């Protein structure tokens, strides 16, 4: 394996000394870029796009070229896991994912398969291709949804403000919920090990719907499975981003992971006090700040960097880029981080 | 003014001694009750329903009769304020509110009127009627949306997962945002004083979209206007419920209000440590818990009551009742609280 030319992200994740703060942006490969939209237009639908390794590799690398970020993140979707387990979905324009079948009974769960490392082969192919084309310029991040978030979609069948159907399942069918979570967890571990085998340099887990659970349910139905994944992934650093789970932050600092992602609700000093000095923090600029003028973006970004400090820290947004953010503003955010204190 | 037969809620709000914990439920007058649905069916649409004082009074009192709660809350909608200011809305079935016109410019803001105490007369009529029919059995809660949440709808034009349009307005047009917030705040103060004049015994402010703002924006665009309202409302106790604003809880304990509402993400001990002993806490059972069996509801409710303690506390849910929760489960929650430690 050839050495990475820029390994700032990996060093920051591991707590090694860095000469400047590394930076990337959630959803950096996305509609903010006209270059992305041009590639996207070559396919009929989002899922077809995700399943095309050549196109996925192309849009994965775009933000490295265009924004100059310190990492690429493989272009894919957290819902490839439910699909591979046997629950296909559609991506409905401006509405989000929709599953024709949802999980209701033990029979539904029994029918699901456990993914192996090569089950979702198109992602592995996309990673291999990206690694080759990246030519070790920056690390490549692999990812998966955290088990609770995947269960939430498999039971709810779509996005939701409350995920009350999925939460009802936890309260009324806790045994089935654990059975399903175990199957998702095992699939996810195998899937991530597959990604690592073909070259992913760091793994990020997205618990997008952490914030709808109570602290007690989060511990019982989410955190214990995240822990299993973190324990299993020993080959590369792992980042856990649980959106809205401020209440679990202290507990999450005990996970065997390298870094924790923070949303924009979370104050830097408060977060550092919760987690202690031995874990890297990642985040957390409000993506809406990139609607502001350049001066405001610079001032607020530098304020954030000052608060988090230059070590044990990875600059990012507190959520994915929104599609209508101007490309130049996103780029300016990256440049502001890269120019900070240098 | 005749004395209330049951003033537990008011005493708990003021920090006076109570012989048992008072309880009510957000959205207790709602679709959970077949009795509500029967009244609702008498009108063509939700807004017509809200504007009918007789029907509003009827459904306001239903939960007192059926659930035995310790307070009624006037049946209305937080969006009556934007409408009265000049921005009408529609309630689209299973989609939520939708505004044909939204606020974009200074001209749009200049055109808005400031509500007086009698502008939204149908709410005052509904309160008068309810007070009369309640016959002092329990206190009647009046309410309004907090200014940031009202601005969010007026700018976004509908509900949203991110409210990115409204947040963009704060970042790009801060002067206009403050102008609009001042107008909303003045309207809200007048509106609430009108409610108090006709009999509201306690006021609750709902900041439903607090959780989409960063701590800094919350301080600048939300909390300062909530403070103005709390300072102006001196006649009756005030409760502030800012959903998702865990990051501001300590700061909120310095508001001149009687009580703070908590969502179900918030741990009781943690909240009490944030706010100190001199403010009443209200909440915060996960409404989805009411999907569980009776034993679980009892166990978890009593656990919550034990954590919050019997004084300086009002039992409630951490969010409104969901429409598909069984009436008997909601009733059982109320009975569990009323039977606790008695």
Boltz contact constraints between the chains, C-beta under 6 A:
constraints:
  - contact:
      token1: [A, 164]
      token2: [B, 288]
      max_distance: 6.0
  - contact:
      token1: [A, 164]
      token2: [B, 322]
      max_distance: 6.0
  - contact:
      token1: [A, 167]
      token2: [B, 288]
      max_distance: 6.0
  - contact:
      token1: [A, 168]
      token2: [B, 288]
      max_distance: 6.0
  - contact:
      token1: [A, 168]
      token2: [B, 291]
      max_distance: 6.0
  - contact:
      token1: [A, 171]
      token2: [B, 288]
      max_distance: 6.0
  - contact:
      token1: [A, 171]
      token2: [B, 291]
      max_distance: 6.0
  - contact:
      token1: [A, 171]
      token2: [B, 292]
      max_distance: 6.0
  - contact:
      token1: [A, 172]
      token2: [B, 291]
      max_distance: 6.0
  - contact:
      token1: [A, 214]
      token2: [B, 264]
      max_distance: 6.0
  - contact:
      token1: [A, 214]
      token2: [B, 286]
      max_distance: 6.0
  - contact:
      token1: [A, 215]
      token2: [B, 267]
      max_distance: 6.0
  - contact:
      token1: [A, 246]
      token2: [B, 246]
      max_distance: 6.0
  - contact:
      token1: [A, 247]
      token2: [B, 265]
      max_distance: 6.0
  - contact:
      token1: [A, 247]
      token2: [B, 267]
      max_distance: 6.0
  - contact:
      token1: [A, 264]
      token2: [B, 214]
      max_distance: 6.0
  - contact:
      token1: [A, 265]
      token2: [B, 247]
      max_distance: 6.0
  - contact:
      token1: [A, 267]
      token2: [B, 215]
      max_distance: 6.0
  - contact:
      token1: [A, 267]
      token2: [B, 247]
      max_distance: 6.0
  - contact:
      token1: [A, 286]
      token2: [B, 214]
      max_distance: 6.0
  - contact:
      token1: [A, 288]
      token2: [B, 164]
      max_distance: 6.0
  - contact:
      token1: [A, 288]
      token2: [B, 167]
      max_distance: 6.0
  - contact:
      token1: [A, 288]
      token2: [B, 168]
      max_distance: 6.0
  - contact:
      token1: [A, 288]
      token2: [B, 171]
      max_distance: 6.0
  - contact:
      token1: [A, 291]
      token2: [B, 168]
      max_distance: 6.0
  - contact:
      token1: [A, 291]
      token2: [B, 171]
      max_distance: 6.0
  - contact:
      token1: [A, 291]
      token2: [B, 172]
      max_distance: 6.0
  - contact:
      token1: [A, 292]
      token2: [B, 171]
      max_distance: 6.0
  - contact:
      token1: [A, 322]
      token2: [B, 164]
      max_distance: 6.0
